[in-house]
């Protein structure tokens, strides 16, 4: 799947790889968050690995890249649930993440500056990790 996104005429466009999956499939266990944190600690803030939550996925129209046959009990015309995504400058990173988490991969043209401004946040913490830290704070 390939997607093209509009950007300001002065922003240099780059071909980037992405991975989309149902919300929680990529970020639900906290491992994606840990991976991005570790890479940023080792290589600095310029690591070309960004998490896109549901709102940015919708803005970039990446949900259309997530194609799968509906379950037997699901109406083919029914709306799919929320989608999350990861974008990387290195296609090998997306291939590895797809093997680890599943999902659908593709490429898009986008300025990295837009991603640095809009998609710099880490994925949400895993629910169990948030519970563990809350217990540690009380103890």
C-alpha positions in Angstrom: 0.0 0.0 0.0 1.3 3.4 -0.9 0.0 6.7 0.2 0.9 10.3 -0.6 0.3 13.2 1.7 0.1 16.9 1.0 2.7 19.1 2.7 3.8 22.7 2.5 5.7 23.2 -0.9 8.9 24.1 0.9 9.0 20.9 3.0 11.2 18.1 1.5 9.2 14.9 1.0 10.7 11.6 2.0 9.5 8.1 1.3 8.9 6.4 4.6 7.6 3.0 5.6 4.7 2.5 8.0 2.9 -0.3 9.8 -0.8 -0.1 10.8 -2.8 -2.3 13.1 -5.9 -2.2 15.3 -5.5 0.1 18.3 -3.5 -1.7 21.0 -1.9 -4.3 18.8 1.3 -2.3 18.4 1.3 -0.4 21.7 -0.8 -2.6 24.1 2.0 -4.5 25.8 4.4 -1.5 26.2 7.2 -3.1 24.1 6.9 -0.5 21.3 7.2 2.3 23.8 10.3 0.7 25.3 11.8 0.2 21.8 11.3 3.9 20.9 12.6 5.1 24.2 15.7 2.9 24.0 16.5 4.1 20.4 16.1 7.7 21.4 18.4 7.3 24.4 21.0 5.6 22.2 20.8 7.7 19.1 19.2 10.9 20.2 15.9 12.6 19.4 16.5 12.4 15.6 15.7 8.7 15.5 13.4 8.1 12.5 10.7 6.1 14.4 7.4 7.7 15.2 4.2 6.5 16.8 0.9 7.7 15.3 -2.2 7.5 17.5 -5.7 7.2 16.1 -6.1 10.9 15.4 -2.9 11.1 13.2 -3.8 7.8 11.4 -7.1 9.4 10.5 -5.5 12.7 9.4 -3.1 10.8 7.1 -5.8 8.4 5.9 -3.7 5.4 6.8 -6.6 3.3 8.0 -7.3 2.4 4.4 -4.0 0.5 4.4 -5.3 -1.9 7.0 -7.2 -4.4 4.9 -8.4 -7.7 6.2 -11.4 -9.9 5.5 -14.2 -9.4 8.0 -14.8 -12.1 10.6 -17.7 -14.5 9.9 -19.9 -12.7 12.4 -19.0 -9.2 11.2 -20.9 -7.3 8.5 -18.5 -6.6 5.6 -19.9 -3.0 5.4 -19.4 -2.3 9.1 -16.8 0.3 10.2 -13.5 -1.0 11.4 -12.2 -0.1 14.8 -9.6 2.5 15.7 -6.1 2.1 14.1 -2.6 3.0 15.3 0.6 3.1 13.3 4.3 3.3 13.4 6.4 5.2 10.8 10.1 4.7 10.2 12.8 5.9 7.9 14.2 2.4 7.6 12.0 -0.2 5.9 13.9 -3.0 7.7 12.6 -1.6 11.1 9.0 -1.8 9.8 9.6 -5.3 8.5 10.9 -6.4 12.0 8.0 -4.7 13.8 5.5 -6.4 11.4 7.1 -9.8 12.2 6.9 -9.0 15.9 3.4 -7.3 16.1 1.6 -8.2 12.9 -0.4 -5.5 11.0 -0.1 -4.2 7.4 2.9 -2.4 6.1 3.2 0.2 3.4 5.0 3.4 2.3 4.1 7.0 2.2 5.6 10.3 1.2 5.8 12.8 4.1 8.2 15.4 5.4 10.1 14.2 8.5 9.7 17.6 10.0 5.9 17.1 10.1 6.4 13.8 11.9 8.9 15.4 14.4 6.4 18.1 15.2 3.2 16.1 15.3 4.3 12.5 16.1 7.0 12.9 18.7 5.0 11.5 21.6 5.7 7.9 22.8 3.0 5.3 22.6 0.8 5.0 25.6 2.1 3.0 28.6 0.9 -0.6 28.9 -2.0 -0.9 31.4 -0.1 -3.3 33.5 3.0 -1.1 33.6 0.8 1.9 34.7 -0.7 -0.2 37.5 2.7 -1.5 38.6 4.2 2.1 38.8 1.1 3.3 40.7 1.6 0.5 43.3 5.3 1.4 43.6 4.4 5.1 44.2 2.0 4.1 47.0 4.5 1.8 48.7 
